[in-house]
Amino acid sequence: MHPRTVQKRRLPGGSPSPEILFFRMPYEFLIGWRYTRAGRSSSRNGFISFISAASMLGIALGVATLIIVLSVMNGFQKEVTGRMLSVISHIEVFSQDGGALVDAQRTAQQALAHPEVRGAAPFVGAQALLARGDAMRGALVRGIDPEQEPAVTDLTAELAPTLLPELRAGEFNVLLGSDLARQLGAVPGDTVTLMAPSGQMTPAGSMPRIKQMRLAGVFESGHYEYDSTLALLHIEDAERIYRLEGPSGVRLRLADMYRAPQVTKELAASVTDPVLLLDWTRQNRTWFAAVQLEKRMMFIILTLIVAVAAFNLVSTLVMTVQDKRADIAILRTLGAGSGSIMKIFVVQGALVGVAGTLMGLALGLAVAFNVETLVPALERLLGMSFLPKDIYVISQVPSDPRAADIVPVTLTALALAFVATLYPSWRASRVNPAQALRYE
């Protein structure tokens, strides 16, 4: 009887037997499914079943780890980018000679004529030393217009109702990042000393310009780099301190920040004055390139874990083929071709790979969508912090699962599991029935 032939039987009442319904599927799939399940109930095949289960678990853990790591890296990049762009603008326009813009107001109006530009504000950017008592820290000084600056950054938009009104021209008030103020030991109302590098010549040589300023308030952006270095003061006060004839640049906000490189090229052609335009991706190119490189390397390294687990299927299937030589011989004598024999063991290995991949997918997504809850609980349990705020940009572990990462991970795991079944399945198809049945 050909392996696909099944005698038709009916249950009382005329309905087909479950066996008839079951055997409507290809027999290669049925036998492969049976071999996959047989080890669980057969003591003789217990070791084979253990290796098969270990392979399935290895694939599941590898896939889950890949999904979790890539999701956390996506979340880290998204969180840092969001906090970074709450402080910096999407595009900054500078004079090509490094001095003040020829006409900052005209440059801002020409930029606002672009349909994707939503806001523009002049600014002065410089560096300085801030001191209070024995404490001294380097600072990034930014002179802003309190009325226009909220249109270009989220941070100043949040500060507009409270702290920005404290920045009044001629009063030399300053707003400091929370960590910078803490390092200086300053609180609102204290006096801090600002030392600008653009000094004046004296008989003793070049001396820095020193200005006493009142700390009007403290802000927190959530980005440690800016909270520990940024100082905000009125743009006119900054121009006086640094002896500038006007703003050093114009900051722009776009409707879509991800189109900043394209909009930068378009503005370069439309702005009449000789200017230098830098979008946020160019200003932080090194950081983004490092994150992308790290993400690619982590994908490659963790994929090797999945590959090791997938290729454990080779040993499982080789032992299964050796154990089922008699069954293979019987199927060959019943008319099964070598292709059918290969399909049986491909199905067996593929079932293990699919089950492991689906388990890993479920586990990875479950953890990835709950990282922000699980990690704090684990930190409390262990009494430690995984991301100290003074070392890392952010202090919480974020997560952002993306289909663009999850789909390739799943397909890669399935492909590796399928490739691992080819050689043992080919060996099974080469079994000689006469030799296999000689000692049975």
N, C-alpha and C positions, 0 to 999 in steps of 0.2 A: 504494500500500500504506500502511495506517495505521502510524504509527511504532511502535505497540505490537505489530504483527503480525510474527511471526518464523516462517519456514518450519521445520517440524520435521525434524530430521536425527538420525540415530543413528550411533554409532560401531560398528565391527565388534564383534560380540558382543551387540548390542542395547542397550547403555547409551547414555543421552542424551549429546549432545556438551556440552562445557563451555559453549558459547555458549547452549544452551538453558537450562542451569542459571543462567547469568549473567543472562539476560534475563527470568527470573522476577521480578526486581526492577523497580520503576517505571522507565521509560526516562528520566524527568527526572533521577533520581538518577544513572543511568549516564552520561548526557551531561555533567551537572555534574561528576562525578568525572573524566571524560575531559578536560574543559576545565581542571580543576585541575592535572592531570598533564601536559597537553600542552606547557605553556610550558617544561618542563624539557628537552624533547628538540627543541624547535623554535627555531631561531636567530631567526626572525622575531618570536617572542613572548618573547624573552629578557628584555627590559626589563619586560614585564608580570609575568613570573615572578619577577624580582628584587624588584619592589614587593610582590608577594604574599608572598614569603619575608620581606621586611622587616616587613610587617604582622604576620605570624605570630610573628616574633621579638619585635616590640614588645609584642604581647599577652602572650606568654610571660614576658617580663621584667617587665611591669607586674603580672601576677598573682603571680609569684614574689616581687616586692618587697612587694606588699601582704601576702602570707602571712607573710613573714619579719618585717616591721616589726610587724604586729599580734601575732605570736607573741612577739617580744622584749618588747613593751609588756605583754603578759599576764604573761610571766615576771617582768618587773621588778616589776609590781604584786604578784604572788604572793609573790615573794621578800621585798620590803620589808614586806608585810603579815605574813608569817611571822616575820621578825626583830623587827618592831615588837611583835607579840603575845607574843614570848618575854620581853619586858621589861615591857610594860603588861598590865593585866588586861582581861577582856572587858567588865566593868561595874564602875564605881566609885560608891560611895554616900557622899554628903557630907551634912553638916548644912546646912539651908537658910540659917542665919545666918552661915555661913562659919567657925564655931568648931568645938569638939570635939563629937562625937556624944554625945547624951544617954546612951545605953546601947549601945555598939558591940557588946557580946556578944549582946544581945537582937536587935539588927538583923541580925547575922550568922546567928543561929539561925532567924529568920523567913525570911531569904533561902535558907538551906539547906533549908527545908521545900519549896521549889519543886522539882519533879522534874527540872528541867534544870540546876539549879545543882550543880556538882560540888565546889566548894571556896570557902572564904571566909577572909579574913585581914584583921586591922586594920592600919592604916598611918598614918604621919604624912608629909605632903607639904609641903615648904617649899623656899625658895631661900636661897642663901648664897654667900659668897665664900670660896674656898680659897686659901691662900697658903703658899708655901714659899720663903724667901729673897726674891729680887726678883720671882719669878713669882707672878702672881695670876690666878685664873680664876673665872668664875661657875659655880655648880654647882646641880643639882637634887638636893636632899637628900631621901632617902626612909628614914624610920624603919620597920623591919620587925620582925616576930616571927620569929626564925629557925626556930621549930618549925612555924608555920602558913603562912608565906609560900610554901614549895615547893608547896603545894596549888593556888596560883593562877597562877604563872608558870613557864615552862620554864627560864628563866635561873637562878632560885634553886633549882629542882629539881636542876639540874646542879651548882650550887655547894654543895648541902646536905652532901655527904660530905666536902668539903675546906675551903672558906672560911667558910661560914656559922657553924660552931662557934666561929670567932674572935670573932663578935659576941656579947659577954657584957655584960649590964646592969651599968653602973657603971664599966666599963673604958674607955669612949669609944674603941673601935676603929672603924675605918672601912674600907670596901672601895670602891675607885675604878675607874672605867672605864679601860681601857688607854690611850686617847688622853689622857684627863684627867691621869692619872698621868705620862705622858710630857711633857705640856706643863708640868707643875709640876716636872719633873725629880726625881720621888719614886720610891722603890723600897720594897718591903715592909720594914717596920722603921723607916722614917723618920717624923719628926713633921711633921704639917701643921697649919696654923692655920685654924680655921673661924670665920668672922665672920657672925653672924646679924643680920638687919636689926632684929629686935625687941629693941632695946637698953634701956638704963636711963638715967634722967635724972641728970646730974651738973651741977656749977656751970658747966661748959663747954658744956652742952647735952646732947642725946641722943647717947649713945655706943653703938655696936654691941656685942653680947655676943661675946666672944672666947673660944674654947676650943681648947686644944691637944689634938690627937688623933693616935693612932698608926695609920699605914697598915698594916693587917693583911693586905692582899692586893689583887691586881689581877685584874679579870675582863674578858672580851671577849664582847660579845653579837653582834657582826657588824653592828650598826647604828651608824653613825658618830655620829649625833646623841646617842645614849645613852652610847656609849663615851667621848665627849668632855665629857659634862656630869653623868653620874649618880654619886651618892655614896650608899652604903648604910651605915646604922648601926643599932644596936639601937633598937627603938621607945621603950624607957624613956629611953635617952640623948637621943633626939630630943625627947621630951616635956619633959625637964629644960632642954635648951638653949633651946627655944622657949616654955617656960613654959606648957605646955598641960596641961589637967586630964585629958586622955584622947586617944585616937586621933582624927585629923581625918577619918577615913573608913574604909570597909571595901571591900576588893577582892574581886571574885567571878570565878570561872571557870565557864564553861558547857560542856555536852556538845557543843553545836554553836554555834560562835562566830558563824555567819551568822544565827542567830536572836536575836542580842543585842537588836536594836530591839524585837522583839515581847516578849521576856522582860522587858525594862526596863519596858514598859507594864504587864505583869502584876504585877511586883514593886511598882510604884508604888501599886497598889491593895491589896496584901497587907501591906506594911510599915506598922505603926501609927504610928511616930514620923514627924514632919515631916522628910523627907529630900529630897535632890536626887540623882537617878540619871542617870549619863552612861555610855552604852555607847561602845565603841571606835570606831564609825563616826562618832559625833558629835564625839568628841574630836579626830578627824583628818579632819573633813569637808572642809576646804579642800584638803587634799592629794588625797583621793580624787576630789573634783570636778574638780580640775585634771587628774588623770590621765585621767578619762573624757572631758573636753573635748578634751584633746590626742589621744586615741585616735580620737574622731569626726572631728576635723579632718584627721588623717593619712589616715584612710580616704577622706575626700572628695578630698583633694589627690592621693593616689596613684591613685584611681579615674579622675581626669582623664587620667593617663598611659595607663591602659588604654583610655580613650575615644579619645584621639588615635590610638593604634595601631589600634583597631578601625575608626575612620573612615578610615584609610588604605585600607581595603577598598573604599571608595567609588570612589577613583581607579582602583584595580585593576579593579573590575568595569566601570566606565565604559569603560575602554580595551578590556577584553575584549569588551564588547557591540559597540563600534565595529569591532573586528577580526572578529567573528563575525556580521556583518550578513547575509552571504550564507547562512550556515548557518541563521540564524533564519528567513530568507525561505523556504528549502527546507522547513524543518519546518512553517512555516505553510501552505505549499501542500500538504503531505502530510496536513493536517488537525489539526495541533497548535493548541490554543487559546491565548489570551493568558495564561491562568492557568498552563498548562504551561510556557510560555516563562519566566514569572516564577519558577516552581519550579526551573528549571534553574540560574538564576543565584543564587537564594537558596541552593541546595545548594552551589554553588561557594564562595560567601562563607562559608556556615556551616561547611563543611569546614575552611577556613582558620582560622576562629574557634575551632572545637572543637579542632583540632590545637594551636593556640597556647595555648589554655587548659589543655589536658592537659599540654603541655610545661611551662608555668608552674607548674601544680599539682605536678608531679613534682619540679621544681627547687626550688620553695618549701618543700615538705615535707622534701626531702633536706637543705636548709640549716637549716631550722627545728629539726629533730631533732638536728642536730650543731653548733649554734651554740657550745655550751660547749666544743667541741673545736676548731672552726675559728678562733674569735676569739683564743684564746691563741696559736695558731700564727701568726696574722697579726700579733699584737702583737710576738712575738719576731722576726718577719721585718722589721718596720718599726722595731723598737726604741722603741716608744712604748706608752702605756697609754690605752685609749679611755675608761676610767672611773676617774680618779684617786680614791683613797679619801678624800682630804681635801676633795673637792668634791662627789662623789656619795655617796649613801647606801650603795651597794654597789660593789665593785670588779670584779666579774665580770659578763659579759653573760649573763643567763639567757634561757630560751625556754620557752614553754608553748603549743604549738599547740592550738587549740580548734576543734571542729567548728562551733561557733556563729559563728566568724569565717570559717572556710575555706569553708563552704557558701555564704554570701552573696557572698563574693568570686568564687567560681566561677560562680554563677548570674548575677551582674552582668556579668562578662566575656562570657558566652554571650549574654546579652540585648543588650548593646551591639553585639556582632558581628552578631547577627541584624538589629537595627534598621538597621545600616549597609548591609545588602544590599537593603533595600526599594526605595529610589529607583532605583538602577541596574537592578534587576530590572523595575521598572515601566516604565522607559525602553525596555528590551529588548522588553517585550510590546507596545509601541506602534510597533515598526518596521514600515514598509509594505513588503510583499514585492516589489511592482512596482518601487519606487524602489531597494530594496536590490539587485535583480538587474539593474538597467538597465545598469550598466557592468561586470558580471561576465562 
